[in-house]
Amino acid sequence: MLIPIILSGGAGTRLWPISRESHPKPFMKLPDGQSLLQKTFARAAALEGVSEVLTITNREYYFKSRDEYQPVKKKFPGATDTFLLEPFARNTAAAIALGAFKIAAEHGNEASLLVLPADHLIEDQGAFAAAVKQAADFAERGQLVTFGIVPSAPETGFGYIEAEGNVVKRFVEKPSYETAQEYVNSGRYLWNSGMFCFKAGVILEQLKLHAPDIYQQAQQCWEATRATSPNNTAMVEIDSATFAAIPENSIDYAVMEKSDRVAVVPGNFGWSDIGSWNAISELSVPDNAGNRVIGEAVLVDVGNSFIQSEGRMIAAIGLDNIMIVDTPDALLVADRGHAQDVKKVVRQLKLMNHDSYKLHRTVARPWGTYTVLEEGKNFKIKRIVVKPGASLSLQMHYHRSEHWVVVSGTASIVNDDKEMLVRTNESTYIPIGHKHRLENPGLTDLVMIEVQSGEYLGEDDIVRFDDVYGRA
């Protein structure tokens, strides 16, 4: 039995302003319209014999991930999607340990795990499937398998594996350019991809041997988690208190670099970790001047540049080696040689507590989306879209009142002690302090305009009394 585990937790700060804390890198749409997460699920589900794909992600991303999988699952009806939800990030050792405990409890220690980060891109599915088959054979013999990528350039952003055939000689940290060039020239080194394959029982045994503190705390966490979760449930929330006690470490440092049971499978299947805007740009075809454009742009005397726009026309004149990424609420302009420094911008935005490090102008929620159309002192205007059959929580605000205008569809509304239906071109008013709930009883999207008024309009001014999505 082979069960892929998708690790979907990275923030992708080098891909701001598209990747943000509430909408991280795995949810980014690529030029073909699919997200990295959708591609990873499809890649895993397409493997021979796979009947379950387990995703380990933050509980805040559960509903968005589930929605992402829906159109992909239609092509793979034999693959069930299950979830293990983290209350917060704790690095890969904790995630893989909990995943291994879950799989071992449900399928036995002999089940093999295929660990796949959600933010990788692989072009050759056939070559990937062949590498997985080879890795699964090693895993059946009790080995911990890592996938090494045949390097195409002296990349300094990756760790390396020195290998002799399938034998790992050593793991090497991210090298200097000169050292990386020596590695590539030698033919003995592979990029460390962060993908693994091993039996559930073997990785737990090796964690117990090489990282006993992680193993013991993860075991206690799994026991606490199981106590509140039915067996074989499709969605399991990890116990928060015991999860916080697990030491934070990567599976590479905790086990792979210490174990004497590690094998490597070299891969040449068009792998990319999509770690920067330069990597994203490589997915587009360049014009005669070396420019790559996603969206609409007019370029005059521009060369070797990357331009991406989400709706506005971009005009550029007299530029070379520049990247421009435009979104409705943030614009990135940088020299392509500084693509890795975008994360420094995100760090500064966090220090400023600016919303753009975390939220897009359009924000996904379990019930649909909201888009901030305009805001100023003491007011904010939103466009709210509620999916058929979905409802917001029963909630109350201390600092703002709200006017709701139905643009299309019919809204079922609780407003304090009143229940009403509000139809297209009708409106209602929610005073400060009133308990209220919005629901879409129809078969099509409910679209509304919300006008907020008050001295504080932050998203944290919500008191939830009841919620079908467990957020109360």
Buried (B, 14 or more C-beta within 10 A) or exposed (E): BBBBBBBBBBBBBBBBBBBBBBBBBBBBEBEEEBBBBBBBBBBBBBBEEBEBBBBBBBBBBBBBBBEBBEEBBEEBEEBBBBBBBBBEBBBBBBBBBBBBBBBBBBBEBEBBBBBBBBBBBBEBBEBBBBBBBBBBBBBEEEBBBBBBBBBEEBBBEBBBBBBEEBEBEEBBEEBEEEBBBEBBEEEEBBBBBBBBBBBBBBBBBBBBEBBEEBBBBBBBBBEBBBEEBEEEEEBBBBBBEBBBBBBEBBBBBBBBBBBEBBBBBBBEBEBBBBBBBBBBBBBBEBEEEEBBBBBEBEBEEBBBBBBBBBEEEBEBEEBBBBBBBBBBEBEBEBEBEEBBEBBEBBEEBEEEEEBBBBBBBBBBBBBBBBBBBEEEEEEBBBBBBBBEEBBBBBBBBEBBBBBBBBBBBBBBBBBEEEEEEBEEEEEBEBEBEBBBBBBBBBEEBBBBBBBBBBEEBEEEBBEBEEBBBEBE
